C-alpha cells in the first residue's frame, strides 16, 4: 500500500524528566527560548483521513490541548516505559466525543504493561468514565492504521526491545542505543528520520549526540531530526548551528510534511 501524504507534528522532544527538569537551575532549564522547553517525546501523525499519536506521555493531555487536537483515531506505542505510556487514560475524551473505542497498537511486552498499569480498563465490571480502548497486538510484520501503512523496526534500549516505525518516507525511532544490521535495512531509503540523542556523555541505553549523528550518516538519510533530548545536551541555539548538514534538533511544535 502506498503511503498517503503525511503531516508529522512533534508533540514533545524531551527525555523522561522533560526540560526544564524539576529543581534544576542550569542554563538550559532556565532558558527563555521556547525551543529549550521540551515535553516528553511523542509525535502526531496525520493523513487526510487518519490521525494517530506515537506514545501517550505523562504530558499527553496538555499536548493534545496545546496542539488543539479534536480527533484521534489510534495510539501506537514504542515500548512500555512510563514516560511513553502514562497518559493513556486521557484518550477517554476522544472516545467520549467520537462514541468509538480508541484503537491501541502495541507489541506484547507493552501490552502486558498496559493491562497491568491500566487494569481498570479491562475489568469485568467497568465504572463510568474509564477509557474505552481496543488493543491490537503487533509484531514486526507491517500493518495499516486507517490509510497509513506502518513498518515496525526493532531497536534496542539496552536489553529492552523497542519498536521504531517507518511511515512511507519517514522513520521515527526513540529510546535506542543499538540497531541490528537487518533492521537498519528498513530505514535505508528514508527521506527523513528521527532518532534519540540524549546528551553528549555516554549513556547505558540511549544514543549520545555523536552516536546519533554517526548512525544517520551511516544510513545516508538526507534529513534527520534529533529527539528525546535531555537538559545536559545544551541550549538549542548553541547546539543546532554546529550540527552536520541535514541534521537538526527537533523541538516541540515542529511540523514536517511528506507528499
N, C-alpha and C positions, 0 to 999 in steps of 0.2 A: 504494500500500500504506500502511495506517495504521501509524504507529509504535507499538510496544507501550510499556508503562510502562518507564522507564529509571532506573537509578541511575548517577550520574556521581561518580567519586572522583578528586580531584586528587592524582596521584602525585608531582608536582613542580611548582613555580611559579617557579623561578628562571631567570635568564639563563644564558648558556653557561658562565660560571665557577661558577655556584652561589653560594649565600650560606650561611655565610661564604665569602669569597674567600680563596684560599691567600695567606698572607703579610700579610693586612690586619688592622689592629687598630682600625678605625673603630668607632663606636658601634653600628652595625648588625651588623657581623661579630662583635662581642664581646657582643652582646645575649644575655641568658639566656631570652628569650621564645621558645618553640618556634615561634611564628608568624613569627619572623625567620630561621628555618632553612629554606632552600629548596634542594631538589634540582632538577635540570634539568627543564624543563617537559614534562609528559605527563599524560594522563588515562586512566582506565579507564572503559569504557562497558559496562554490563551490563543485559540484559533477563532475563526468566525463563529463556530458552533459549540466549542468545548472550552472549559476552563478548569484547571486544577492547580493545587499547590504541591510542591515537593517539600514535605515535612511541615508539621504544626508545632512551632516553637512555643516556649513559655510566653512569648510576645505575640502570639497568633491573633488574639482579639484586637490588640492595638494595631497590628499590621493590616488587618482587614479594614479597620476604621480609617486608618491613615491613607490607605490606597482607595478608599471608597468602593470596596468590592461588594456588589449586590447579589452576584450569582456565582456559585461554585458547584461544579459537578462531582469533583472527586479529590481525594488526597492520595498522594503517592509517597511512601516512606523510603528513606535510605537505610536506616538502622534504628535500633531501639534505645539509644541513649536519650536521657531525659530532655536535653536541650533541643531534641528533634521531634519528640512526641508529646510533650507536656500539655500543649494547647488543644489537644484533640477534643476535649469536652465542648469547646466553643463552636464546633461545627453544628451544634444543635440549632443555632439561629438560622442557618441556611435551610435545614430540613423543615423547620417550623414554617418558613415562608414558601418554600417550594412544594411542601407536602410530599417530599420524596426522601428516602433514606440516602445518606451520604455514602458514595462508593469509595471504599478504602482499600488500597492495594499495598501489600507488604509481603516480604518473604517470611518464612515460617518462624525464624528467630524473632523478628519484630512482632509478628502476630501473637506469639506466645506472651511477650511482654505487654502488649496492648490488652490482651484478655486478663492478665493479672492486675495491671495498674488501673484499668477501667472496668473492673469486674462487674460493676452495677449495670453496665450497658448490656451485658449478656446474661443477667439474672433471669430466672424463670418468671418471677413476678417483678415487673418494672414499675418504678414510681414515676409520676408525671415529671416532664421536663428534662429527662435524660436524653443524650444523643441517640438518634436513630441512624445506625450505620449498617452497611453490608460489607463484610470482609471478603476480600479476594486474595487468595494465596498465590504469589507469583514465584517463578523460578527464573533461571537465566534465559528462558525462552522468550522471544519477542511477543508482545501483546499490544492491544489497542485500547486507549481510553477515548471514548467518543469517536472523533475522526483523526486522532493523533496517534500514530504508531510509536511504540516505545521499545527500545532495545536496552535491556539491563546489562550493566558492565560490573563484573565482580572486582572490587578493590579491597585492600586490607588496611584495617585500622588497628595496628599491631597484630593481634591474632583474631580480631573480630571481622567476619565478612560483612562488608558494606556494599550496597548497590549504588553505582552511578548510573546515569541514564543518557542514552543518545536519542535525540528527538530531531530527525531529519539532519540538518547541517550543524546542529547544536548539541554539545555534550556537557553534562553537569556532573561534577564529582566533588564531594565534600567528605571530610573526615577520613583521609587516607594517608598512608606513608609508603605504600608498595602496590604495584600493579603487575600482575604476571604478564609475560610476553603475549600469550594468547589473547588476553583481554585488551591489551594495547592495540591490537589489530582492529578492534571495534571502534576505536577512537580515531584512527588514521583516516584522513579524508574529510574530517570535520572542518567547517569554516571557522567555527568559534568553539572554544572550550572554557569551562570554568573549573578551577582547581583550588583546593585549600592551600593557604600559605600562612601558617600561624604566626611565625616570628623569625628572627634571624638565627637564634640559638637552636641546637638540636633538640628534638622532642621525640618521645618514645613512640608516638602514634600519629603524628601529623607531619606533612611536608614542611620544611623550612622554606623561606623565600627562595634561596638558591636552588634547593631541590626542585621546587615547583617550576622555576624558570628552566632548569635543565631538562625536565620532563617535557615541557611544552616545545622546546627546541628539538628534542629528540623525535617527537611525534610530528614535527613540521606543521603544526596547526598555525595558520597565519594570524589569527586573532584570539587573544586569551585574556581572561579576567580572573583576578585572584580574590578569594573569599575566605570566610571563616578566620578572620583576622583578629589577632589579639592586640592589646594596647602596647605590647613590647615591640611591635614591628616599627612603630614610629608614626609621625604625622603624615597624612595623605600628601600634603604639599611638599614634604621632604623626600618621600619615597617614590612617588609616582613619576616625577620627571627623570629619575635615574634608571628606570626600567628599560629593558631592550625594546626595540621597535615591535609594535604589535601586542605588547603585554601591558596591561593596566591594572591598577587596583579597582575592584568593584566598590560600589558604595550604595547605601540604602536609597531606593528610589530610581536607580539607574534602569533605563529601558532599552532593550535591544529588539530589533525587528528582522525577521527572516522571510524571504519570499518563497 
